[in-house]
Amino acid sequence: MEIVRQSQNCLTSQDPPLIERAAGDYGWAAVTAINIAIGRTAPAELLDSQDPQCAAPLSGL
């Protein structure tokens, strides 16, 4: 249950910067979406591993 809470905290802290970047750079958003869809990029790669909220959830990957 703790990993679920930590994952939620990570996503909550990472959503605003990702949304801001996607809104400001449509090319990056499109290429990133395609790369995730075809498996070239894992969604976890978009998260900041230096963010303390994400350290525990990303360490398990």
Backbone torsions as a table, in degrees:
resi	resn	phi	psi	omega
1	MET	NA	-32.8	-179.3
2	GLU	-64.2	-38.6	-179.4
3	ILE	-66.5	-31.4	177.1
4	VAL	-66.1	-44.2	178.7
5	ARG	-63.8	-43.4	179.6
6	GLN	-64.6	-38.8	177.9
7	SER	-65.0	-41.6	177.5
8	GLN	-62.5	-42.8	178.5
9	ASN	-62.7	-40.4	179.0
10	CYS	-62.1	-50.4	-179.0
11	LEU	-63.0	-37.2	178.1
12	THR	-63.5	-38.5	-179.6
13	SER	-78.2	-25.6	-176.7
14	GLN	-92.6	-22.7	-178.2
15	ASP	-56.9	-51.6	-177.1
16	PRO	-56.8	-46.5	179.1
17	PRO	-65.2	-36.9	179.7
18	LEU	-68.2	-41.3	178.9
19	ILE	-66.0	-42.2	178.5
20	GLU	-62.2	-43.2	179.9
21	ARG	-65.4	-44.5	-179.5
22	ALA	-63.8	-38.5	179.9
23	ALA	-69.2	-30.1	-177.7
24	GLY	-91.9	-14.2	-176.9
25	ASP	-141.8	86.2	-176.6
26	TYR	-63.5	-32.4	178.0
27	GLY	-62.7	-46.8	178.2
28	TRP	-60.7	-43.6	-178.6
29	ALA	-61.7	-44.1	-178.8
30	ALA	-66.2	-47.4	-179.2
31	VAL	-63.9	-41.7	179.6
32	THR	-63.7	-44.0	178.9
33	ALA	-61.3	-42.8	178.9
34	ILE	-64.8	-45.0	-179.8
35	ASN	-62.4	-35.8	176.3
36	ILE	-69.4	-42.9	-178.3
37	ALA	-62.6	-36.9	-178.5
38	ILE	-92.2	-0.4	175.5
39	GLY	86.9	7.4	179.7
40	ARG	-74.2	-30.3	179.5
41	THR	-124.3	130.9	175.2
42	ALA	-83.2	139.7	179.4
43	PRO	-53.7	-33.5	-179.6
44	ALA	-63.6	-23.4	179.7
45	GLU	-66.8	-17.8	179.6
46	LEU	-81.0	-14.8	-177.6
47	LEU	-86.3	146.1	-179.6
48	ASP	-81.0	109.1	-178.9
49	SER	-68.8	-14.7	178.2
50	GLN	-84.6	-11.8	178.5
51	ASP	-71.5	123.3	-178.6
52	PRO	-58.7	-28.1	178.5
53	GLN	-67.8	-24.4	-174.6
54	CYS	-103.8	-9.0	-175.0
55	ALA	-56.8	-49.8	-177.0
56	ALA	-68.3	-48.6	179.5
57	PRO	-62.2	-38.6	-178.4
58	LEU	-75.5	-22.8	179.6
59	SER	-69.5	-21.8	179.3
60	GLY	-84.0	-2.6	-178.3
61	LEU	-91.0	NA	NA
